[in-house]
C-alpha cells in the first residue's frame, strides 16, 4: 500500500471499516476524509462500493440456507474448513 496516496488509503480504510463492521473506525476515517477534502458524494461512492462487496457473501449464505431448507440436504460442494462457531 506504499504506492497509494494518503487520500486513497483513507478511502480503502472506509471500505475496510465497513467490511469489519467497525463503527469507531468508520467514524474516524470518515472524519479524516473530510479533513483531506473529500466531498460527501465521493465518500458515498466509496461506501456504496464497500456495501456491494460486503453483500455478496451475505447473499451467498442466505441462498445456501434456502437451498438446504428446500432440498433438505447438503450441497455437493462441502468445505474442508472446520466451523469454529459452535
PDB file with one MODEL, atoms N, CA, C and O in Angstrom:
MODEL        1
ATOM      1  N   UNK A   1       0.817  -1.197   0.000  1.00  0.00           N
ATOM      2  CA  UNK A   1       0.000   0.000   0.000  1.00  0.00           C
ATOM      3  C   UNK A   1       0.860   1.259   0.000  1.00  0.00           C
ATOM      4  O   UNK A   1       0.326   2.365   0.078  1.00  0.00           O
ATOM      5  N   UNK A   2       2.155   1.116  -0.085  1.00  0.00           N
ATOM      6  CA  UNK A   2       3.010   2.292  -0.093  1.00  0.00           C
ATOM      7  C   UNK A   2       2.816   3.157  -1.325  1.00  0.00           C
ATOM      8  O   UNK A   2       3.116   4.351  -1.295  1.00  0.00           O
ATOM      9  N   UNK A   3       2.318   2.575  -2.409  1.00  0.00           N
ATOM     10  CA  UNK A   3       2.130   3.353  -3.627  1.00  0.00           C
ATOM     11  C   UNK A   3       0.822   4.141  -3.625  1.00  0.00           C
ATOM     12  O   UNK A   3       0.571   4.924  -4.542  1.00  0.00           O
ATOM     13  N   UNK A   4       0.001   3.944  -2.622  1.00  0.00           N
ATOM     14  CA  UNK A   4      -1.252   4.688  -2.529  1.00  0.00           C
ATOM     15  C   UNK A   4      -1.009   6.021  -1.837  1.00  0.00           C
ATOM     16  O   UNK A   4      -0.176   6.139  -0.938  1.00  0.00           O
ATOM     17  N   UNK A   5      -1.754   7.010  -2.279  1.00  0.00           N
ATOM     18  CA  UNK A   5      -1.679   8.308  -1.618  1.00  0.00           C
ATOM     19  C   UNK A   5      -2.426   8.237  -0.284  1.00  0.00           C
ATOM     20  O   UNK A   5      -3.166   7.288  -0.022  1.00  0.00           O
ATOM     21  N   UNK A   6      -2.220   9.249   0.546  1.00  0.00           N
ATOM     22  CA  UNK A   6      -2.937   9.304   1.828  1.00  0.00           C
ATOM     23  C   UNK A   6      -4.445   9.308   1.596  1.00  0.00           C
ATOM     24  O   UNK A   6      -5.195   8.663   2.329  1.00  0.00           O
ATOM     25  N   UNK A   7      -4.881  10.036   0.577  1.00  0.00           N
ATOM     26  CA  UNK A   7      -6.310  10.095   0.278  1.00  0.00           C
ATOM     27  C   UNK A   7      -6.839   8.726  -0.153  1.00  0.00           C
ATOM     28  O   UNK A   7      -7.917   8.313   0.277  1.00  0.00           O
ATOM     29  N   UNK A   8      -6.089   8.027  -0.996  1.00  0.00           N
ATOM     30  CA  UNK A   8      -6.525   6.705  -1.436  1.00  0.00           C
ATOM     31  C   UNK A   8      -6.586   5.733  -0.262  1.00  0.00           C
ATOM     32  O   UNK A   8      -7.509   4.923  -0.167  1.00  0.00           O
ATOM     33  N   UNK A   9      -5.612   5.816   0.622  1.00  0.00           N
ATOM     34  CA  UNK A   9      -5.598   4.939   1.799  1.00  0.00           C
ATOM     35  C   UNK A   9      -6.829   5.168   2.669  1.00  0.00           C
ATOM     36  O   UNK A   9      -7.375   4.222   3.236  1.00  0.00           O
ATOM     37  N   UNK A  10      -7.260   6.401   2.775  1.00  0.00           N
ATOM     38  CA  UNK A  10      -8.436   6.679   3.602  1.00  0.00           C
ATOM     39  C   UNK A  10      -9.706   6.114   2.981  1.00  0.00           C
ATOM     40  O   UNK A  10     -10.591   5.655   3.703  1.00  0.00           O
ATOM     41  N   UNK A  11      -9.811   6.140   1.663  1.00  0.00           N
ATOM     42  CA  UNK A  11     -10.980   5.518   1.030  1.00  0.00           C
ATOM     43  C   UNK A  11     -10.962   4.009   1.232  1.00  0.00           C
ATOM     44  O   UNK A  11     -12.006   3.400   1.466  1.00  0.00           O
ATOM     45  N   UNK A  12      -9.778   3.403   1.143  1.00  0.00           N
ATOM     46  CA  UNK A  12      -9.643   1.972   1.421  1.00  0.00           C
ATOM     47  C   UNK A  12     -10.042   1.692   2.872  1.00  0.00           C
ATOM     48  O   UNK A  12     -10.718   0.703   3.156  1.00  0.00           O
ATOM     49  N   UNK A  13      -9.624   2.563   3.780  1.00  0.00           N
ATOM     50  CA  UNK A  13      -9.946   2.395   5.200  1.00  0.00           C
ATOM     51  C   UNK A  13     -11.447   2.485   5.448  1.00  0.00           C
ATOM     52  O   UNK A  13     -11.976   1.778   6.305  1.00  0.00           O
ATOM     53  N   UNK A  14     -12.137   3.348   4.706  1.00  0.00           N
ATOM     54  CA  UNK A  14     -13.606   3.422   4.809  1.00  0.00           C
ATOM     55  C   UNK A  14     -14.197   2.053   4.451  1.00  0.00           C
ATOM     56  O   UNK A  14     -15.050   1.532   5.170  1.00  0.00           O
ATOM     57  N   UNK A  15     -13.742   1.484   3.346  1.00  0.00           N
ATOM     58  CA  UNK A  15     -14.233   0.166   2.938  1.00  0.00           C
ATOM     59  C   UNK A  15     -13.903  -0.912   3.945  1.00  0.00           C
ATOM     60  O   UNK A  15     -14.734  -1.776   4.224  1.00  0.00           O
ATOM     61  N   UNK A  16     -12.697  -0.873   4.497  1.00  0.00           N
ATOM     62  CA  UNK A  16     -12.294  -1.869   5.491  1.00  0.00           C
ATOM     63  C   UNK A  16     -13.130  -1.744   6.760  1.00  0.00           C
ATOM     64  O   UNK A  16     -13.504  -2.755   7.354  1.00  0.00           O
ATOM     65  N   UNK A  17     -13.422  -0.534   7.176  1.00  0.00           N
ATOM     66  CA  UNK A  17     -14.252  -0.328   8.365  1.00  0.00           C
ATOM     67  C   UNK A  17     -15.649  -0.908   8.159  1.00  0.00           C
ATOM     68  O   UNK A  17     -16.223  -1.518   9.061  1.00  0.00           O
ATOM     69  N   UNK A  18     -16.176  -0.708   6.970  1.00  0.00           N
ATOM     70  CA  UNK A  18     -17.498  -1.268   6.664  1.00  0.00           C
ATOM     71  C   UNK A  18     -17.416  -2.789   6.626  1.00  0.00           C
ATOM     72  O   UNK A  18     -18.275  -3.480   7.175  1.00  0.00           O
ATOM     73  N   UNK A  19     -16.377  -3.304   5.975  1.00  0.00           N
ATOM     74  CA  UNK A  19     -16.200  -4.754   5.903  1.00  0.00           C
ATOM     75  C   UNK A  19     -16.042  -5.390   7.268  1.00  0.00           C
ATOM     76  O   UNK A  19     -16.503  -6.508   7.495  1.00  0.00           O
ATOM     77  N   UNK A  20     -15.391  -4.682   8.179  1.00  0.00           N
ATOM     78  CA  UNK A  20     -15.151  -5.194   9.518  1.00  0.00           C
ATOM     79  C   UNK A  20     -16.224  -4.846  10.528  1.00  0.00           C
ATOM     80  O   UNK A  20     -16.110  -5.197  11.703  1.00  0.00           O
ATOM     81  N   UNK A  21     -17.264  -4.159  10.086  1.00  0.00           N
ATOM     82  CA  UNK A  21     -18.363  -3.754  10.988  1.00  0.00           C
ATOM     83  C   UNK A  21     -17.868  -2.921  12.158  1.00  0.00           C
ATOM     84  O   UNK A  21     -18.362  -3.053  13.277  1.00  0.00           O
ATOM     85  N   UNK A  22     -16.889  -2.062  11.893  1.00  0.00           N
ATOM     86  CA  UNK A  22     -16.306  -1.266  12.976  1.00  0.00           C
ATOM     87  C   UNK A  22     -16.768   0.187  12.878  1.00  0.00           C
ATOM     88  O   UNK A  22     -16.237   0.971  12.090  1.00  0.00           O
ATOM     89  N   UNK A  23     -17.748   0.524  13.678  1.00  0.00           N
ATOM     90  CA  UNK A  23     -18.300   1.877  13.657  1.00  0.00           C
ATOM     91  C   UNK A  23     -17.272   2.916  14.108  1.00  0.00           C
ATOM     92  O   UNK A  23     -17.173   3.966  13.473  1.00  0.00           O
ATOM     93  N   UNK A  24     -16.500   2.673  15.177  1.00  0.00           N
ATOM     94  CA  UNK A  24     -15.486   3.676  15.553  1.00  0.00           C
ATOM     95  C   UNK A  24     -14.481   3.935  14.426  1.00  0.00           C
ATOM     96  O   UNK A  24     -14.102   5.083  14.192  1.00  0.00           O
ATOM     97  N   UNK A  25     -14.045   2.881  13.727  1.00  0.00           N
ATOM     98  CA  UNK A  25     -13.112   3.076  12.603  1.00  0.00           C
ATOM     99  C   UNK A  25     -13.774   3.847  11.481  1.00  0.00           C
ATOM    100  O   UNK A  25     -13.163   4.742  10.896  1.00  0.00           O
ATOM    101  N   UNK A  26     -15.016   3.510  11.173  1.00  0.00           N
ATOM    102  CA  UNK A  26     -15.747   4.217  10.121  1.00  0.00           C
ATOM    103  C   UNK A  26     -15.847   5.700  10.452  1.00  0.00           C
ATOM    104  O   UNK A  26     -15.600   6.549   9.596  1.00  0.00           O
ATOM    105  N   UNK A  27     -16.203   6.009  11.676  1.00  0.00           N
ATOM    106  CA  UNK A  27     -16.332   7.407  12.072  1.00  0.00           C
ATOM    107  C   UNK A  27     -14.989   8.129  11.999  1.00  0.00           C
ATOM    108  O   UNK A  27     -14.925   9.272  11.547  1.00  0.00           O
ATOM    109  N   UNK A  28     -13.912   7.470  12.442  1.00  0.00           N
ATOM    110  CA  UNK A  28     -12.592   8.098  12.423  1.00  0.00           C
ATOM    111  C   UNK A  28     -12.133   8.363  10.991  1.00  0.00           C
ATOM    112  O   UNK A  28     -11.664   9.458  10.678  1.00  0.00           O
ATOM    113  N   UNK A  29     -12.268   7.360  10.120  1.00  0.00           N
ATOM    114  CA  UNK A  29     -11.818   7.523   8.740  1.00  0.00           C
ATOM    115  C   UNK A  29     -12.727   8.472   7.955  1.00  0.00           C
ATOM    116  O   UNK A  29     -12.268   9.151   7.036  1.00  0.00           O
ATOM    117  N   UNK A  30     -13.996   8.521   8.308  1.00  0.00           N
ATOM    118  CA  UNK A  30     -14.904   9.494   7.697  1.00  0.00           C
ATOM    119  C   UNK A  30     -14.427  10.915   8.012  1.00  0.00           C
ATOM    120  O   UNK A  30     -14.350  11.760   7.120  1.00  0.00           O
ATOM    121  N   UNK A  31     -14.110  11.172   9.281  1.00  0.00           N
ATOM    122  CA  UNK A  31     -13.618  12.496   9.678  1.00  0.00           C
ATOM    123  C   UNK A  31     -12.303  12.811   8.974  1.00  0.00           C
ATOM    124  O   UNK A  31     -12.077  13.943   8.546  1.00  0.00           O
ATOM    125  N   UNK A  32     -11.443  11.813   8.857  1.00  0.00           N
ATOM    126  CA  UNK A  32     -10.164  12.018   8.177  1.00  0.00           C
ATOM    127  C   UNK A  32     -10.396  12.362   6.700  1.00  0.00           C
ATOM    128  O   UNK A  32      -9.702  13.217   6.148  1.00  0.00           O
ATOM    129  N   UNK A  33     -11.351  11.712   6.071  1.00  0.00           N
ATOM    130  CA  UNK A  33     -11.674  12.013   4.674  1.00  0.00           C
ATOM    131  C   UNK A  33     -12.177  13.446   4.527  1.00  0.00           C
ATOM    132  O   UNK A  33     -11.836  14.128   3.561  1.00  0.00           O
ATOM    133  N   UNK A  34     -12.973  13.897   5.467  1.00  0.00           N
ATOM    134  CA  UNK A  34     -13.452  15.296   5.443  1.00  0.00           C
ATOM    135  C   UNK A  34     -12.245  16.230   5.539  1.00  0.00           C
ATOM    136  O   UNK A  34     -12.147  17.204   4.792  1.00  0.00           O
ATOM    137  N   UNK A  35     -11.325  15.928   6.463  1.00  0.00           N
ATOM    138  CA  UNK A  35     -10.120  16.758   6.627  1.00  0.00           C
ATOM    139  C   UNK A  35      -9.285  16.791   5.347  1.00  0.00           C
ATOM    140  O   UNK A  35      -8.666  17.809   5.039  1.00  0.00           O
ATOM    141  N   UNK A  36      -9.263  15.689   4.603  1.00  0.00           N
ATOM    142  CA  UNK A  36      -8.466  15.609   3.383  1.00  0.00           C
ATOM    143  C   UNK A  36      -9.163  16.217   2.175  1.00  0.00           C
ATOM    144  O   UNK A  36      -8.600  16.260   1.081  1.00  0.00           O
ATOM    145  N   UNK A  37     -10.387  16.685   2.376  1.00  0.00           N
ATOM    146  CA  UNK A  37     -11.082  17.395   1.311  1.00  0.00           C
ATOM    147  C   UNK A  37     -12.034  16.572   0.458  1.00  0.00           C
ATOM    148  O   UNK A  37     -12.508  17.046  -0.575  1.00  0.00           O
ATOM    149  N   UNK A  38     -12.321  15.339   0.881  1.00  0.00           N
ATOM    150  CA  UNK A  38     -13.292  14.555   0.129  1.00  0.00           C
ATOM    151  C   UNK A  38     -14.676  15.159   0.274  1.00  0.00           C
ATOM    152  O   UNK A  38     -15.028  15.693   1.325  1.00  0.00           O
ATOM    153  N   UNK A  39     -15.450  15.068  -0.786  1.00  0.00           N
ATOM    154  CA  UNK A  39     -16.840  15.502  -0.715  1.00  0.00           C
ATOM    155  C   UNK A  39     -17.681  14.345  -0.181  1.00  0.00           C
ATOM    156  O   UNK A  39     -17.250  13.192  -0.186  1.00  0.00           O
ATOM    157  N   UNK A  40     -18.863  14.667   0.270  1.00  0.00           N
ATOM    158  CA  UNK A  40     -19.770  13.616   0.727  1.00  0.00           C
ATOM    159  C   UNK A  40     -20.135  12.687  -0.418  1.00  0.00           C
ATOM    160  O   UNK A  40     -20.306  11.486  -0.209  1.00  0.00           O
ATOM    161  N   UNK A  41     -20.257  13.223  -1.621  1.00  0.00           N
ATOM    162  CA  UNK A  41     -20.555  12.370  -2.776  1.00  0.00           C
ATOM    163  C   UNK A  41     -19.429  11.374  -3.045  1.00  0.00           C
ATOM    164  O   UNK A  41     -19.694  10.221  -3.387  1.00  0.00           O
ATOM    165  N   UNK A  42     -18.192  11.799  -2.895  1.00  0.00           N
ATOM    166  CA  UNK A  42     -17.064  10.889  -3.078  1.00  0.00           C
ATOM    167  C   UNK A  42     -17.085   9.784  -2.034  1.00  0.00           C
ATOM    168  O   UNK A  42     -16.810   8.625  -2.343  1.00  0.00           O
ATOM    169  N   UNK A  43     -17.408  10.141  -0.806  1.00  0.00           N
ATOM    170  CA  UNK A  43     -17.467   9.128   0.253  1.00  0.00           C
ATOM    171  C   UNK A  43     -18.673   8.211   0.056  1.00  0.00           C
ATOM    172  O   UNK A  43     -18.606   7.020   0.358  1.00  0.00           O
ATOM    173  N   UNK A  44     -19.771   8.767  -0.450  1.00  0.00           N
ATOM    174  CA  UNK A  44     -20.937   7.923  -0.742  1.00  0.00           C
ATOM    175  C   UNK A  44     -20.570   6.841  -1.754  1.00  0.00           C
ATOM    176  O   UNK A  44     -21.002   5.695  -1.628  1.00  0.00           O
ATOM    177  N   UNK A  45     -19.775   7.204  -2.754  1.00  0.00           N
ATOM    178  CA  UNK A  45     -19.357   6.221  -3.757  1.00  0.00           C
ATOM    179  C   UNK A  45     -18.501   5.126  -3.121  1.00  0.00           C
ATOM    180  O   UNK A  45     -18.689   3.946  -3.418  1.00  0.00           O
ATOM    181  N   UNK A  46     -17.572   5.502  -2.256  1.00  0.00           N
ATOM    182  CA  UNK A  46     -16.727   4.514  -1.576  1.00  0.00           C
ATOM    183  C   UNK A  46     -17.576   3.606  -0.691  1.00  0.00           C
ATOM    184  O   UNK A  46     -17.365   2.393  -0.657  1.00  0.00           O
ATOM    185  N   UNK A  47     -18.523   4.183   0.014  1.00  0.00           N
ATOM    186  CA  UNK A  47     -19.404   3.410   0.891  1.00  0.00           C
ATOM    187  C   UNK A  47     -20.284   2.474   0.071  1.00  0.00           C
ATOM    188  O   UNK A  47     -20.503   1.326   0.459  1.00  0.00           O
ATOM    189  N   UNK A  48     -20.788   2.956  -1.057  1.00  0.00           N
ATOM    190  CA  UNK A  48     -21.624   2.113  -1.921  1.00  0.00           C
ATOM    191  C   UNK A  48     -20.837   0.919  -2.448  1.00  0.00           C
ATOM    192  O   UNK A  48     -21.370  -0.188  -2.521  1.00  0.00           O
ATOM    193  N   UNK A  49     -19.578   1.132  -2.814  1.00  0.00           N
ATOM    194  CA  UNK A  49     -18.742   0.034  -3.298  1.00  0.00           C
ATOM    195  C   UNK A  49     -18.490  -0.978  -2.181  1.00  0.00           C
ATOM    196  O   UNK A  49     -18.580  -2.185  -2.405  1.00  0.00           O
ATOM    197  N   UNK A  50     -18.180  -0.496  -0.994  1.00  0.00           N
ATOM    198  CA  UNK A  50     -17.955  -1.400   0.145  1.00  0.00           C
ATOM    199  C   UNK A  50     -19.215  -2.200   0.442  1.00  0.00           C
ATOM    200  O   UNK A  50     -19.144  -3.389   0.752  1.00  0.00           O
ATOM    201  N   UNK A  51     -20.348  -1.558   0.348  1.00  0.00           N
ATOM    202  CA  UNK A  51     -21.626  -2.235   0.604  1.00  0.00           C
ATOM    203  C   UNK A  51     -21.852  -3.351  -0.410  1.00  0.00           C
ATOM    204  O   UNK A  51     -22.278  -4.447  -0.047  1.00  0.00           O
ATOM    205  N   UNK A  52     -21.569  -3.074  -1.678  1.00  0.00           N
ATOM    206  CA  UNK A  52     -21.747  -4.099  -2.713  1.00  0.00           C
ATOM    207  C   UNK A  52     -20.830  -5.287  -2.464  1.00  0.00           C
ATOM    208  O   UNK A  52     -21.254  -6.437  -2.582  1.00  0.00           O
ATOM    209  N   UNK A  53     -19.577  -5.016  -2.122  1.00  0.00           N
ATOM    210  CA  UNK A  53     -18.625  -6.090  -1.861  1.00  0.00           C
ATOM    211  C   UNK A  53     -19.079  -6.922  -0.666  1.00  0.00           C
ATOM    212  O   UNK A  53     -18.976  -8.149  -0.686  1.00  0.00           O
ATOM    213  N   UNK A  54     -19.573  -6.270   0.356  1.00  0.00           N
ATOM    214  CA  UNK A  54     -19.989  -6.973   1.570  1.00  0.00           C
ATOM    215  C   UNK A  54     -21.277  -7.773   1.367  1.00  0.00           C
ATOM    216  O   UNK A  54     -21.486  -8.786   2.035  1.00  0.00           O
ATOM    217  N   UNK A  55     -22.129  -7.336   0.464  1.00  0.00           N
ATOM    218  CA  UNK A  55     -23.406  -8.012   0.250  1.00  0.00           C
ATOM    219  C   UNK A  55     -23.258  -9.375  -0.421  1.00  0.00           C
ATOM    220  O   UNK A  55     -24.125 -10.232  -0.256  1.00  0.00           O
ATOM    221  N   UNK A  56     -22.184  -9.594  -1.169  1.00  0.00           N
ATOM    222  CA  UNK A  56     -22.016 -10.860  -1.883  1.00  0.00           C
ATOM    223  C   UNK A  56     -21.984 -12.053  -0.936  1.00  0.00           C
ATOM    224  O   UNK A  56     -22.763 -12.985  -1.134  1.00  0.00           O
ATOM    225  N   UNK A  57     -21.118 -12.076   0.095  1.00  0.00           N
ATOM    226  CA  UNK A  57     -21.131 -13.250   0.973  1.00  0.00           C
ATOM    227  C   UNK A  57     -22.445 -13.389   1.744  1.00  0.00           C
ATOM    228  O   UNK A  57     -22.875 -14.506   2.032  1.00  0.00           O
ATOM    229  N   UNK A  58     -23.085 -12.269   2.079  1.00  0.00           N
ATOM    230  CA  UNK A  58     -24.386 -12.349   2.746  1.00  0.00           C
ATOM    231  C   UNK A  58     -25.403 -13.035   1.843  1.00  0.00           C
ATOM    232  O   UNK A  58     -26.146 -13.910   2.289  1.00  0.00           O
ATOM    233  N   UNK A  59     -25.435 -12.644   0.593  1.00  0.00           N
ATOM    234  CA  UNK A  59     -26.357 -13.237  -0.369  1.00  0.00           C
ATOM    235  C   UNK A  59     -26.080 -14.731  -0.523  1.00  0.00           C
ATOM    236  O   UNK A  59     -27.006 -15.540  -0.585  1.00  0.00           O
ATOM    237  N   UNK A  60     -24.802 -15.086  -0.583  1.00  0.00           N
ATOM    238  CA  UNK A  60     -24.442 -16.490  -0.782  1.00  0.00           C
ATOM    239  C   UNK A  60     -24.853 -17.362   0.404  1.00  0.00           C
ATOM    240  O   UNK A  60     -25.334 -18.478   0.206  1.00  0.00           O
ATOM    241  N   UNK A  61     -24.673 -16.873   1.633  1.00  0.00           N
ATOM    242  CA  UNK A  61     -25.037 -17.685   2.792  1.00  0.00           C
ATOM    243  C   UNK A  61     -26.553 -17.830   2.902  1.00  0.00           C
ATOM    244  O   UNK A  61     -27.049 -18.890   3.285  1.00  0.00           O
ATOM    245  N   UNK A  62     -27.288 -16.775   2.567  1.00  0.00           N
ATOM    246  CA  UNK A  62     -28.747 -16.872   2.595  1.00  0.00           C
ATOM    247  C   UNK A  62     -29.242 -17.847   1.531  1.00  0.00           C
ATOM    248  O   UNK A  62     -30.165 -18.623   1.778  1.00  0.00           O
ATOM    249  N   UNK A  63     -28.630 -17.807   0.354  1.00  0.00           N
ATOM    250  CA  UNK A  63     -29.012 -18.742  -0.705  1.00  0.00           C
ATOM    251  C   UNK A  63     -28.699 -20.177  -0.294  1.00  0.00           C
ATOM    252  O   UNK A  63     -29.494 -21.079  -0.559  1.00  0.00           O
ATOM    253  N   UNK A  64     -27.550 -20.403   0.351  1.00  0.00           N
ATOM    254  CA  UNK A  64     -27.198 -21.748   0.817  1.00  0.00           C
ATOM    255  C   UNK A  64     -28.201 -22.229   1.864  1.00  0.00           C
ATOM    256  O   UNK A  64     -28.601 -23.393   1.851  1.00  0.00           O
ATOM    257  N   UNK A  65     -28.604 -21.345   2.763  1.00  0.00           N
ATOM    258  CA  UNK A  65     -29.597 -21.718   3.782  1.00  0.00           C
ATOM    259  C   UNK A  65     -30.929 -22.063   3.132  1.00  0.00           C
ATOM    260  O   UNK A  65     -31.567 -23.047   3.505  1.00  0.00           O
ATOM    261  N   UNK A  66     -31.351 -21.259   2.163  1.00  0.00           N
ATOM    262  CA  UNK A  66     -32.608 -21.537   1.457  1.00  0.00           C
ATOM    263  C   UNK A  66     -32.534 -22.867   0.716  1.00  0.00           C
ATOM    264  O   UNK A  66     -33.505 -23.624   0.689  1.00  0.00           O
ATOM    265  N   UNK A  67     -31.369 -23.153   0.111  1.00  0.00           N
ATOM    266  CA  UNK A  67     -31.191 -24.412  -0.615  1.00  0.00           C
ATOM    267  C   UNK A  67     -31.274 -25.603   0.340  1.00  0.00           C
ATOM    268  O   UNK A  67     -31.876 -26.624   0.007  1.00  0.00           O
ATOM    269  N   UNK A  68     -30.678 -25.477   1.516  1.00  0.00           N
ATOM    270  CA  UNK A  68     -30.763 -26.562   2.498  1.00  0.00           C
ATOM    271  C   UNK A  68     -32.204 -26.833   2.896  1.00  0.00           C
ATOM    272  O   UNK A  68     -32.622 -27.986   2.994  1.00  0.00           O
ATOM    273  N   UNK A  69     -32.953 -25.780   3.124  1.00  0.00           N
ATOM    274  CA  UNK A  69     -34.359 -25.933   3.504  1.00  0.00           C
ATOM    275  C   UNK A  69     -35.157 -26.557   2.361  1.00  0.00           C
ATOM    276  O   UNK A  69     -35.942 -27.482   2.570  1.00  0.00           O
ATOM    277  N   UNK A  70     -34.946 -26.039   1.155  1.00  0.00           N
ATOM    278  CA  UNK A  70     -35.708 -26.514   0.001  1.00  0.00           C
ATOM    279  C   UNK A  70     -35.388 -27.964  -0.344  1.00  0.00           C
ATOM    280  O   UNK A  70     -36.285 -28.741  -0.674  1.00  0.00           O
ATOM    281  N   UNK A  71     -34.113 -28.326  -0.268  1.00  0.00           N
ATOM    282  CA  UNK A  71     -33.688 -29.659  -0.688  1.00  0.00           C
ATOM    283  C   UNK A  71     -33.545 -30.645   0.460  1.00  0.00           C
ATOM    284  O   UNK A  71     -33.438 -31.853   0.250  1.00  0.00           O
ATOM    285  N   UNK A  72     -33.544 -30.115   1.672  1.00  0.00           N
ATOM    286  CA  UNK A  72     -33.353 -30.940   2.857  1.00  0.00           C
ATOM    287  C   UNK A  72     -32.073 -31.768   2.763  1.00  0.00           C
ATOM    288  O   UNK A  72     -32.029 -32.913   3.213  1.00  0.00           O
ATOM    289  N   UNK A  73     -31.032 -31.176   2.174  1.00  0.00           N
ATOM    290  CA  UNK A  73     -29.762 -31.883   2.045  1.00  0.00           C
ATOM    291  C   UNK A  73     -28.626 -30.875   1.918  1.00  0.00           C
ATOM    292  O   UNK A  73     -28.847 -29.698   1.633  1.00  0.00           O
ATOM    293  N   UNK A  74     -27.418 -31.357   2.132  1.00  0.00           N
ATOM    294  CA  UNK A  74     -26.235 -30.519   1.974  1.00  0.00           C
ATOM    295  C   UNK A  74     -25.869 -30.440   0.499  1.00  0.00           C
ATOM    296  O   UNK A  74     -26.177 -31.344  -0.278  1.00  0.00           O
ATOM    297  N   UNK A  75     -25.214 -29.360   0.124  1.00  0.00           N
ATOM    298  CA  UNK A  75     -24.750 -29.245  -1.252  1.00  0.00           C
ATOM    299  C   UNK A  75     -23.594 -30.199  -1.485  1.00  0.00           C
ATOM    300  O   UNK A  75     -22.971 -30.663  -0.530  1.00  0.00           O
ATOM    301  N   UNK A  76     -23.300 -30.499  -2.745  1.00  0.00           N
ATOM    302  CA  UNK A  76     -22.191 -31.385  -3.092  1.00  0.00           C
ATOM    303  C   UNK A  76     -20.845 -30.742  -2.790  1.00  0.00           C
ATOM    304  O   UNK A  76     -19.859 -31.446  -2.572  1.00  0.00           O
ATOM    305  N   UNK A  77     -20.794 -29.427  -2.776  1.00  0.00           N
ATOM    306  CA  UNK A  77     -19.534 -28.702  -2.541  1.00  0.00           C
ATOM    307  C   UNK A  77     -19.349 -28.499  -1.056  1.00  0.00           C
ATOM    308  O   UNK A  77     -19.710 -27.458  -0.507  1.00  0.00           O
ATOM    309  N   UNK A  78     -18.780 -29.505  -0.408  1.00  0.00           N
ATOM    310  CA  UNK A  78     -18.541 -29.422   1.030  1.00  0.00           C
ATOM    311  C   UNK A  78     -17.205 -28.755   1.287  1.00  0.00           C
ATOM    312  O   UNK A  78     -16.251 -28.935   0.531  1.00  0.00           O
ATOM    313  N   UNK A  79     -17.148 -28.001   2.339  1.00  0.00           N
ATOM    314  CA  UNK A  79     -15.931 -27.288   2.694  1.00  0.00           C
ATOM    315  C   UNK A  79     -15.033 -28.152   3.558  1.00  0.00           C
ATOM    316  O   UNK A  79     -15.512 -28.915   4.398  1.00  0.00           O
ATOM    317  N   UNK A  80     -13.732 -28.030   3.351  1.00  0.00           N
ATOM    318  CA  UNK A  80     -12.757 -28.713   4.197  1.00  0.00           C
ATOM    319  C   UNK A  80     -12.445 -27.902   5.446  1.00  0.00           C
ATOM    320  O   UNK A  80     -11.707 -28.356   6.321  1.00  0.00           O
ATOM    321  N   UNK A  81     -13.001 -26.716   5.526  1.00  0.00           N
ATOM    322  CA  UNK A  81     -12.736 -25.827   6.650  1.00  0.00           C
ATOM    323  C   UNK A  81     -13.704 -26.163   7.782  1.00  0.00           C
ATOM    324  O   UNK A  81     -14.919 -26.202   7.588  1.00  0.00           O
ATOM    325  N   UNK A  82     -13.152 -26.400   8.946  1.00  0.00           N
ATOM    326  CA  UNK A  82     -13.982 -26.711  10.105  1.00  0.00           C
ATOM    327  C   UNK A  82     -14.626 -25.432  10.626  1.00  0.00           C
ATOM    328  O   UNK A  82     -14.012 -24.365  10.612  1.00  0.00           O
ATOM    329  N   UNK A  83     -15.841 -25.549  11.075  1.00  0.00           N
ATOM    330  CA  UNK A  83     -16.557 -24.413  11.632  1.00  0.00           C
ATOM    331  C   UNK A  83     -16.077 -24.175  13.080  1.00  0.00           C
ATOM    332  O   UNK A  83     -15.916 -25.118  13.855  1.00  0.00           O
ATOM    333  N   UNK A  84     -15.860 -22.936  13.411  1.00  0.00           N
ATOM    334  CA  UNK A  84     -15.401 -22.616  14.756  1.00  0.00           C
ATOM    335  C   UNK A  84     -16.449 -21.862  15.559  1.00  0.00           C
ATOM    336  O   UNK A  84     -16.143 -21.290  16.605  1.00  0.00           O
ATOM    337  N   UNK A  85     -17.684 -21.861  15.072  1.00  0.00           N
ATOM    338  CA  UNK A  85     -18.711 -21.069  15.762  1.00  0.00           C
ATOM    339  C   UNK A  85     -19.538 -21.879  16.737  1.00  0.00           C
ATOM    340  O   UNK A  85     -20.486 -21.340  17.309  1.00  0.00           O
ATOM    341  N   UNK A  86     -19.238 -23.099  16.949  1.00  0.00           N
ATOM    342  CA  UNK A  86     -20.062 -23.787  17.904  1.00  0.00           C
ATOM    343  C   UNK A  86     -19.596 -25.035  18.433  1.00  0.00           C
ATOM    344  O   UNK A  86     -20.277 -25.651  19.253  1.00  0.00           O
TER     345      UNK A  86
ENDMDL
END
